[in-house]
Amino acid sequence: HAAGGGAPTRGRCNRQRAGLPPFAHDGTERRIVRPQDPVEQKASYSGKKKDNTVKNVLLVNALLMILFLSNTYGGRVHDKPIADTTPYPLPAGSRLLQDLGFLAFTLPQVEILMPPKKPRGQELSLEQQRTNQALHQRRLRIEHVNSSVKRCRIVKDRIRLWKDGVRDLVMELCCALHNFRVRLTPWQAMV
């Protein structure tokens, strides 16, 4: 990774850059060319995007710097199984914002902040609605990070690179560029 902490760590812990809570994580998909191998086609087909994709999970800190980029998985894999196999570099006592795509995901000694689901046939109380709105406004910031990474057209458009590791390298570089932009012009922190 780049000197000065520009690039996120990949596939391993890095506790010294964990920062202060809250943190947030979310999955992002990138379209790929349809593989020729039927097994690869099935593994990369995303029903959500109705296309062949690859997927990563990003972990960001309160300053919206990308701290961690998960390994790359086929589009068929859901966000929670990716998060379950990822060693998050979070200190004990921190808080993690997530959406309902990570339902039942937990980390030891980390407080999970997630909007409560509406019970079937009932409505949420006014207090739960306000809590949902406050969490949504904070968690929405990671969606802005995802769109900042996809500012690079090579990540946003269908990637046509086939060589092993090149797609991952492209994603790492785009995450590093996001971190570089945030260092030059800091964004409003996720409070």
GUKOLKOL-310603 format. One record per residue (C-alpha): residue number from 1; residue in one letter; z, x, y. Coordinates in steps of 0.001 Angstrom, whole numbers. Example, Ala and Ser with C-alpha at 12.3 -4.5 7.8 and 13.67 -1.06 7.14 Angstrom:
REM GUKOLKOL-310603
+-----+---+---------+---------+---------+
|   k | r |      pz |      px |      py |
+-----+---+---------+---------+---------+
|   1 | A |    7800 |   12300 |   -4500 |
|   2 | S |    7140 |   13670 |   -1060 |
+-----+---+---------+---------+---------+
***
This chain:
REM GUKOLKOL-310603
+-----+---+---------+---------+---------+
|   k | r |      pz |      px |      py |
+-----+---+---------+---------+---------+
|   1 | H |       0 |       0 |       0 |
|   2 | A |    -547 |    1041 |    3621 |
|   3 | A |    1907 |    3166 |    5561 |
|   4 | G |    4187 |    1302 |    7935 |
|   5 | G |    4582 |   -1704 |    5664 |
|   6 | G |    1293 |   -3378 |    6594 |
|   7 | A |     235 |   -4395 |    3109 |
|   8 | P |    2342 |   -6710 |     964 |
|   9 | T |    3789 |   -5393 |   -2255 |
|  10 | R |    1953 |   -6499 |   -5351 |
|  11 | G |    3532 |   -7272 |   -8710 |
|  12 | R |    6822 |   -5471 |   -8087 |
|  13 | C |   10013 |   -5741 |   -6023 |
|  14 | N |   10516 |   -4033 |   -2690 |
|  15 | R |   14019 |   -4877 |   -1516 |
|  16 | Q |   14077 |   -2755 |    1637 |
|  17 | R |   11423 |   -4962 |    3296 |
|  18 | A |   12919 |   -8306 |    2283 |
|  19 | G |   14138 |   -9107 |    5831 |
|  20 | L |   16331 |  -12030 |    6821 |
|  21 | P |   16152 |  -15609 |    5515 |
|  22 | P |   14489 |  -18099 |    5511 |
|  23 | F |   11540 |  -17230 |    3317 |
|  24 | A |    8702 |  -19473 |    2169 |
|  25 | H |    6202 |  -19327 |    -655 |
|  26 | D |    3008 |  -21192 |   -1420 |
|  27 | G |     -70 |  -20876 |   -3582 |
|  28 | T |   -3586 |  -20287 |   -2323 |
|  29 | E |   -6895 |  -20665 |   -4158 |
|  30 | R |  -10155 |  -18772 |   -3646 |
|  31 | R |  -13496 |  -19985 |   -4924 |
|  32 | I |  -15409 |  -17745 |   -7320 |
|  33 | V |  -18851 |  -17828 |   -8920 |
|  34 | R |  -18832 |  -19821 |  -12160 |
|  35 | P |  -18228 |  -17355 |  -15005 |
|  36 | Q |  -20775 |  -17206 |  -17839 |
|  37 | D |  -18140 |  -17013 |  -20588 |
|  38 | P |  -16985 |  -20550 |  -21611 |
|  39 | V |  -13371 |  -19388 |  -22075 |
|  40 | E |  -13298 |  -17882 |  -18566 |
|  41 | Q |  -14940 |  -21033 |  -17176 |
|  42 | K |  -12182 |  -23175 |  -18617 |
|  43 | A |   -9420 |  -20833 |  -17409 |
|  44 | S |  -10759 |  -20663 |  -13857 |
|  45 | Y |  -11696 |  -24328 |  -13353 |
|  46 | S |   -9415 |  -26006 |  -10825 |
|  47 | G |   -9256 |  -29783 |  -11003 |
|  48 | K |   -7809 |  -29823 |   -7486 |
|  49 | K |  -10783 |  -27984 |   -5954 |
|  50 | K |  -13323 |  -29267 |   -8507 |
|  51 | D |  -14630 |  -25704 |   -8716 |
|  52 | N |  -13949 |  -22356 |  -10364 |
|  53 | T |  -11190 |  -20529 |   -8516 |
|  54 | V |   -8579 |  -17802 |   -8735 |
|  55 | K |   -5055 |  -18315 |   -7454 |
|  56 | N |   -2207 |  -16260 |   -5941 |
|  57 | V |    1227 |  -17092 |   -4547 |
|  58 | L |    2247 |  -15622 |   -1186 |
|  59 | L |    5834 |  -14976 |     -81 |
|  60 | V |    6447 |  -14761 |    3683 |
|  61 | N |    9533 |  -14001 |    5755 |
|  62 | A |   10788 |  -15765 |    8897 |
|  63 | L |    8481 |  -13637 |   11084 |
|  64 | L |    5526 |  -14854 |    8961 |
|  65 | M |    4761 |  -11411 |    7564 |
|  66 | I |    3468 |  -11471 |    3990 |
|  67 | L |    6070 |   -9674 |    1893 |
|  68 | F |    4670 |  -10294 |   -1555 |
|  69 | L |    1380 |  -11214 |   -3194 |
|  70 | S |    1573 |  -12378 |   -6805 |
|  71 | N |    -814 |  -11353 |   -9535 |
|  72 | T |   -4095 |  -13277 |   -9713 |
|  73 | Y |   -4443 |  -16187 |  -12142 |
|  74 | G |   -7242 |  -18597 |  -13013 |
|  75 | G |   -7479 |  -21806 |  -11015 |
|  76 | R |   -6225 |  -23903 |  -13956 |
|  77 | V |   -2710 |  -22389 |  -13663 |
|  78 | H |    -295 |  -24375 |  -11487 |
|  79 | D |    1810 |  -22768 |   -8703 |
|  80 | K |    5152 |  -23079 |  -10521 |
|  81 | P |    4216 |  -21067 |  -13651 |
|  82 | I |    2874 |  -18325 |  -11369 |
|  83 | A |    6162 |  -18304 |   -9454 |
|  84 | D |    8154 |  -18289 |  -12715 |
|  85 | T |    6477 |  -15058 |  -13841 |
|  86 | T |    6724 |  -13380 |  -10418 |
|  87 | P |    9655 |  -11058 |   -9593 |
|  88 | Y |   10533 |  -12244 |   -6083 |
|  89 | P |   12123 |   -9534 |   -3893 |
|  90 | L |   14704 |  -11877 |   -2318 |
|  91 | P |   18269 |  -10799 |   -1530 |
|  92 | A |   21216 |  -12863 |   -2769 |
|  93 | G |   22237 |  -15623 |    -366 |
|  94 | S |   18787 |  -16139 |    1150 |
|  95 | R |   16958 |  -19444 |    1483 |
|  96 | L |   13482 |  -20245 |     151 |
|  97 | L |   11297 |  -23051 |    1518 |
|  98 | Q |    8871 |  -24614 |    -945 |
|  99 | D |    6815 |  -27753 |   -1457 |
| 100 | L |    6784 |  -30167 |   -4385 |
| 101 | G |    4263 |  -27957 |   -6202 |
| 102 | F |    7252 |  -25795 |   -7156 |
| 103 | L |    9416 |  -28666 |   -8408 |
| 104 | A |   12235 |  -27340 |  -10661 |
| 105 | F |   11632 |  -23718 |   -9594 |
| 106 | T |   14900 |  -21853 |   -9006 |
| 107 | L |   16047 |  -18300 |   -8360 |
| 108 | P |   19547 |  -16979 |   -9001 |
| 109 | Q |   21702 |  -16768 |   -5862 |
| 110 | V |   18887 |  -18177 |   -3675 |
| 111 | E |   19141 |  -21571 |   -1978 |
| 112 | I |   15965 |  -23618 |   -2520 |
| 113 | L |   14982 |  -25879 |     396 |
| 114 | M |   12599 |  -28604 |    -711 |
| 115 | P |   11899 |  -32112 |     563 |
| 116 | P |   13464 |  -34852 |   -1579 |
| 117 | K |   11002 |  -37023 |   -3501 |
| 118 | K |   10831 |  -40721 |   -2713 |
| 119 | P |   12393 |  -42700 |   -5586 |
| 120 | R |   10028 |  -45082 |   -7351 |
| 121 | G |   10039 |  -48492 |   -5701 |
| 122 | Q |   12474 |  -47396 |   -2970 |
| 123 | E |   12344 |  -45811 |     447 |
| 124 | L |   13992 |  -42632 |    1705 |
| 125 | S |   16966 |  -43054 |    4000 |
| 126 | L |   16534 |  -42258 |    7693 |
| 127 | E |   18531 |  -39043 |    7235 |
| 128 | Q |   16314 |  -37952 |    4321 |
| 129 | Q |   13205 |  -38711 |    6392 |
| 130 | R |   14498 |  -36539 |    9246 |
| 131 | T |   15360 |  -33744 |    6800 |
| 132 | N |   11859 |  -33989 |    5312 |
| 133 | Q |   10285 |  -33785 |    8747 |
| 134 | A |   12361 |  -30742 |    9742 |
| 135 | L |   11574 |  -28961 |    6461 |
| 136 | H |    7897 |  -29847 |    6762 |
| 137 | Q |    7635 |  -28362 |   10252 |
| 138 | R |    9168 |  -25097 |    9024 |
| 139 | R |    7298 |  -24925 |    5723 |
| 140 | L |    3995 |  -25738 |    7400 |
| 141 | R |    4043 |  -22238 |    8899 |
| 142 | I |    3107 |  -20709 |    5529 |
| 143 | E |     -24 |  -22877 |    5570 |
| 144 | H |    -858 |  -21172 |    8870 |
| 145 | V |    -399 |  -17823 |    7125 |
| 146 | N |   -2782 |  -18931 |    4350 |
| 147 | S |   -5394 |  -19914 |    6930 |
| 148 | S |   -4875 |  -16606 |    8760 |
| 149 | V |   -5585 |  -14701 |    5540 |
| 150 | K |   -8670 |  -16859 |    4999 |
| 151 | R |   -9888 |  -15992 |    8473 |
| 152 | C |  -11716 |  -13255 |    6593 |
| 153 | R |  -14873 |  -14912 |    5287 |
| 154 | I |  -14886 |  -12849 |    2086 |
| 155 | V |  -11706 |  -14696 |    1025 |
| 156 | K |  -12671 |  -18093 |    2426 |
| 157 | D |  -16192 |  -18256 |    1001 |
| 158 | R |  -17149 |  -18057 |   -2658 |
| 159 | I |  -16546 |  -14463 |   -3721 |
| 160 | R |  -19419 |  -12943 |   -5695 |
| 161 | L |  -17793 |   -9670 |   -6703 |
| 162 | W |  -17451 |   -9185 |  -10458 |
| 163 | K |  -16031 |   -5695 |  -10925 |
| 164 | D |  -12463 |   -5609 |  -12320 |
| 165 | G |   -9816 |   -5453 |   -9599 |
| 166 | V |  -12186 |   -5893 |   -6653 |
| 167 | R |  -11254 |   -9552 |   -6003 |
| 168 | D |   -7575 |   -8564 |   -6012 |
| 169 | L |   -8211 |   -5633 |   -3679 |
| 170 | V |  -10057 |   -7913 |   -1249 |
| 171 | M |   -7089 |  -10332 |   -1184 |
| 172 | E |   -4622 |   -7461 |    -650 |
| 173 | L |   -6693 |   -6121 |    2263 |
| 174 | C |   -6928 |   -9561 |    3881 |
| 175 | C |   -3127 |   -9956 |    3568 |
| 176 | A |   -2693 |   -6512 |    5143 |
| 177 | L |   -5004 |   -7539 |    7999 |
| 178 | H |   -2870 |  -10657 |    8557 |
| 179 | N |     272 |   -8491 |    8713 |
| 180 | F |   -1492 |   -6135 |   11134 |
| 181 | R |   -2457 |   -9056 |   13420 |
| 182 | V |    1111 |  -10420 |   13363 |
| 183 | R |    2508 |   -6971 |   14240 |
| 184 | L |     122 |   -6687 |   17221 |
| 185 | T |     687 |  -10226 |   18466 |
| 186 | P |    3902 |  -11686 |   16948 |
| 187 | W |    3795 |  -15350 |   16009 |
| 188 | Q |    6549 |  -17830 |   16734 |
| 189 | A |    9175 |  -17250 |   14032 |
| 190 | M |    9959 |  -19817 |   11351 |
| 191 | V |   13510 |  -20809 |   12277 |
+-----+---+---------+---------+---------+
***
